[in-house]
Amino acid sequence: MFVQNGFRGEIGDVFGYLNREENYNVDYMLTLGTDIGEKYSQYIKGEFVPIGSFKNNGVPKKSQKSLKNNEILFISQYIVPPRKIDEPFFLEPNGLKYYWEQFYEAEYLLLPFLKEYCFNKNLSIKVCGRSKKDDANEFNFYKNFFKGLNWSMAPHDTPTSSYELIDSTNLIVFIDSTLGYEALARGIKAAAFPIRCRSLKNESYKFGWPGYFSDCGPFWTNEQDPVIFKKILDHLTEISPEDWKHELKQSGFFRIMNFDPKNLKFIDLLKKNL
């Protein structure tokens, strides 16, 4: 049995290494959703069970009655660059090299837009930090983009702090972070801008991969287009909670990631097999 603990793709990840000719076997693959379960089944023999994110399921969702409507939460995926300028960020089995600047081109495109949007809408930005403690490198990275704007950073300092943060937020913006998808699974309004798929020229960074979703939807886009970014954020700030719930359901998001509070599917599976 294995439990999928985050989004998986091709660059520097499992689907860049798995070989269909190898004889991989497990009894159960506990996956984030149906689409990724079907993808794993192309490489590994065994039954897949879409349980969602095990960690996300285990953190009780807090009431969203008193939310900050004047703040956007951006989910950070910052990693310190390699020490050597010519050192690859990812080196693939086929010899392809990807550099830090390529990977973070998405942030360099999105964050200036986000700053301008917040200025125009009189909104503040809070960054959900990736680091498990205060990290000067990560802080300074965002300071360079958001200088002059009302912004702050919250470090990832406890196992549940990031989930508590997303539960207390009215609107989230993310690129392709697992936490962003977990927020959507919890029913929280979030704009997904997985534009890294364009800068890296790789399909596995697209919204909902390996499922088949359009390049643009009501709360996501794969396109590096500020006009579309604005349209999505305007839509999410205006939509009612009831309409948002309906929109999320109609989008088919459940195929990307389930939400199973208290991990009841996992518990039932253990009871059947122990």
Residue pairs with C-beta under 8 A, 6 or more apart in sequence:
1 26
1 27
1 28
1 29
1 30
2 26
2 28
2 29
2 30
3 30
3 51
3 54
3 266
4 29
4 30
4 31
4 32
4 36
4 40
5 53
5 54
5 55
6 53
6 178
7 32
7 176
7 178
7 181
8 14
8 15
8 36
9 15
9 16
9 202
9 204
9 205
9 209
10 16
10 202
10 203
10 204
11 90
11 92
11 98
11 200
11 202
11 204
11 205
12 89
12 90
12 92
12 98
13 204
15 39
15 43
15 204
16 92
16 93
17 93
18 24
18 43
18 44
19 43
20 42
20 43
22 43
23 45
24 43
24 44
24 45
25 44
25 45
25 46
26 44
26 45
26 46
27 46
27 47
27 273
28 46
28 47
28 48
28 49
28 269
29 37
29 40
29 41
29 44
29 46
29 47
29 48
29 49
30 48
30 49
30 51
30 54
30 266
30 269
31 37
31 40
31 48
31 49
31 50
31 51
32 50
32 51
32 52
32 53
32 181
32 256
32 257
32 258
33 50
33 52
33 211
33 254
33 255
33 256
33 257
33 258
34 50
34 211
34 254
34 255
35 208
35 209
35 210
35 211
35 255
35 256
36 210
36 211
36 256
37 48
37 49
37 50
38 48
38 210
39 210
40 48
41 48
49 265
49 269
50 258
51 57
51 258
51 260
51 263
51 265
51 266
52 185
52 257
52 258
52 259
52 260
53 178
53 181
53 182
53 185
53 257
54 263
54 266
55 159
56 163
56 182
56 185
56 186
56 259
57 259
57 260
57 261
57 262
57 263
57 266
58 262
58 263
59 160
59 163
59 164
60 261
61 167
61 186
61 187
61 261
62 164
62 167
62 168
64 167
64 168
64 170
64 188
67 168
67 169
67 170
68 168
68 169
68 170
69 170
70 122
70 123
70 124
71 123
71 124
71 125
71 126
71 169
71 170
71 171
72 114
72 118
72 123
72 124
72 125
72 126
72 171
72 172
72 173
72 233
73 125
73 126
73 127
73 128
73 165
73 166
73 169
73 171
73 172
73 173
74 111
74 114
74 125
74 126
74 127
74 128
74 172
74 173
74 174
75 128
75 172
75 173
75 174
75 175
75 177
75 179
75 180
75 183
76 127
76 128
76 129
76 130
76 138
76 142
76 153
76 177
77 107
77 130
77 175
77 176
77 177
78 104
78 107
78 129
78 130
78 131
78 137
78 138
78 141
78 142
79 100
79 130
80 137
80 138
81 89
81 100
82 88
82 89
82 100
88 97
88 98
88 99
89 98
89 99
89 100
89 102
89 103
90 97
90 98
90 103
91 97
91 98
92 98
98 200
102 199
102 200
103 196
103 199
103 200
105 196
105 199
106 175
106 193
106 194
106 195
106 196
106 199
107 145
107 175
109 195
109 199
109 224
110 173
110 175
110 193
110 195
110 229
111 142
111 145
111 146
112 145
113 226
113 229
113 230
114 125
114 145
114 173
114 229
115 125
115 145
115 146
115 149
117 123
117 229
117 230
117 233
118 124
118 125
118 149
119 149
121 237
124 149
124 150
124 151
124 152
125 146
125 149
125 150
125 151
125 152
126 151
126 152
126 153
126 154
126 165
126 169
127 142
127 146
127 151
127 152
127 153
127 154
128 154
128 156
128 162
128 165
128 166
128 179
129 135
129 138
129 139
129 153
129 154
129 155
129 156
130 138
130 156
131 138
131 155
131 156
132 155
132 156
132 157
133 155
133 157
134 155
135 155
138 153
139 153
142 151
142 153
154 161
154 165
155 161
156 162
162 179
163 182
166 172
166 179
166 182
166 183
166 186
166 188
167 186
167 188
169 188
170 189
171 189
171 190
171 191
171 233
171 236
171 237
172 180
172 183
172 188
172 189
172 190
172 191
173 190
173 191
173 193
173 233
174 180
174 183
174 190
174 191
174 192
174 193
175 192
175 193
175 194
175 195
175 196
176 192
176 194
176 196
176 205
180 190
180 192
181 192
181 256
181 257
182 257
183 190
184 190
184 192
184 219
184 248
184 253
184 256
184 257
185 253
185 257
185 258
185 259
186 259
187 244
187 245
187 248
187 259
189 219
189 236
189 239
189 244
190 219
190 236
191 219
191 220
191 229
191 232
191 233
191 236
192 207
192 219
192 220
192 221
193 220
193 221
193 229
193 232
194 205
194 206
194 207
194 220
194 222
195 221
195 222
195 223
195 224
196 202
196 205
197 203
197 204
197 205
197 206
197 209
197 222
198 222
198 223
198 224
199 224
203 209
204 210
206 213
206 215
206 222
207 213
207 215
207 217
207 220
207 221
207 222
208 220
208 253
208 255
208 256
211 252
211 255
211 256
213 220
213 251
213 252
215 221
215 222
215 223
216 222
216 223
216 228
217 251
218 232
218 235
218 247
218 251
219 232
219 235
219 236
219 247
219 248
219 251
220 232
221 228
221 229
221 232
236 244
239 247
260 266
